[in-house]
């Protein structure tokens, strides 16, 4: 069997969206499992809508979710001569003909056919004119088979049969010399040696149009597979109204690329009841036979849950690295540069159980940077009062007596003071929490002290004690 070669071929008319990434992912997994080749091709022949910014967004998105390609990115606009050469070969062999019908004439005939209940496809009036050098504007049409059937042996859906009578004589070369989608993809897939064409099932009706072109050009047919679409929670096709569909929007919202990949692979594929997969497991276990044939429903809550699991279970150093750009965006660039990677990882461990996204994590870790703390005014007014000032001062004196931080010693000293003062634990814990973090909610107090270190803990307790004595 020849080496597996698959491709992902987005059109750069917008951002890389969720559905596109899932298509790329399934192709990538298959290529990696089969020791095959994953090709990235940019289908940019739609000059009115394709932009360089969109191409860059596709490349950025693919890199972020770590779907690395082996060949490409190829751009169709750099391959125009190839399409024209193969189009003219079809013409010379009698598989294509010149059509001089204007767009206005075609539209009028299409409307007339629909009014009479007929087929809106091209009526073939230029098919047998035998035009060789048409004057004025002319498009080149493929001479599609008119009888029999075209069978698509789909990797996912099984055999799908199309009656050739419904096939149109599709335009393969527009009057401006640009190839159409259905023609350029055939030439590209053939010349790039693509063995498996797996794409969204919105392309299923294009496949019977493309198969005869492969055959007319004498190219071997790839295997075709068509992935069911992704629906929003309301069962309508996933769109902007369901929230972010651009893959990079999820990066901005604080999702981890591995969590997103894990979620997307489970949108339409399963391996028993397993939910969490490493990349290595996905590559090992992936198969087309376990791709479901019905549409998948996008569930934002499930994605959020999965992301929280990844935040808890991923190596803290990795999470810390992903957190850095978001911390810098939050205005903490200098503070981040002043700390070690190890300390950042320790900070991640401190807050990871409380967060579901990196954006939430930024909120939770912000108080731990810098020497002084910024108080939430409501919290300070409630807990750093003159009533609490004496006991805070006593705690500070006791902690200052210890030459180094020891969780056990400091905790015992804390409990002893609570007992001596005849107060409840929370009556001291909350003022201390506000003094250390500026907030009323935090992880365990002594874990917080450990991350802050002895000197900053004492500095902030002193700051809190002074604030309390002034109120």
URKA-V226767 format. One line per field, one symbol per residue. psi: psi as a letter, one per 20 degrees, with the letter a starting at -180 (. if undefined). burial: I if it has 24 or more other C-alpha atoms within 12 Angstrom, else O. A space follows every 50 residues. Layout:
BEGIN
psi=???
burial=???
END
This chain:
BEGIN
psi=prpporqpmqpmjarorgggggggggggggghhjlapoppponkinhhhp qhghghhggggghgjlnqqhqapqphijkhhgghghghggghjjiqqppj prhggggghghgghhjjapjrpjkiigjhkpgmqqapqqpqpnqqiraqp ponphgiapppppihipqnqphorhjipqrghghhggghghjkphooprq jiihihgihhghggghikqqprpqqopqrpqrhjjrppahijapiphihh ghikqphhggggghhimiqqncjphpprggggggipqhijpqirqqppoh hgggggggghhhiqphhgggghhghhghhjjkgghhhirrhggghhgghg ihiiqirhghhgghigiiqrgrqoppgggghhhmrhhigghggggggghh hphrpoggghgggghgggghikrqghhhgghgghhhijriprapghhghg ghrgghggghhgghgggghi.
burial=OOOIIIIIIIIIIIIIIIIIIIIIIIIIIIIIIIOIIIIIIIIIIOOOOI OOOIIOIIIIIIOIIOIIIOOOIIIIIOIIOIIIOIIIOIIOOOIIIIII IOOOOOOOOOOOOOOOOOOOIIIIOIIOOOOOOOOOOIIIIIIIIOOOOI IIIIIIIOOOOIOOOIIIIIIIIIIOOIIIIIIIIIIIIIOIIIIIIIII IOOIIIIIIIIIIIOIIOOOIIIIIIIIIIIIOOOOOIOOOOOOIIIIII IIIIIIIIIIIIIIIIIIIIIOOOIIIOIOOIIOIIIIOOIIIOIIIIII OOIIIIIIIIIIOIOIOIIIIIIIOIIOOOOIOOOIOOOOOOIIIIIIII IIIIIIIIIIIIIIIIIIIIIIIIIOOOIIIIIIIOOIIIIIIIIIOIIO OOOOIOOOOIIOIIIOIOOOOOOOOOIIIIIIIIIIIIIIIIIIIIIIII IIIIIIIIIIIIIIIIIIOOO
END
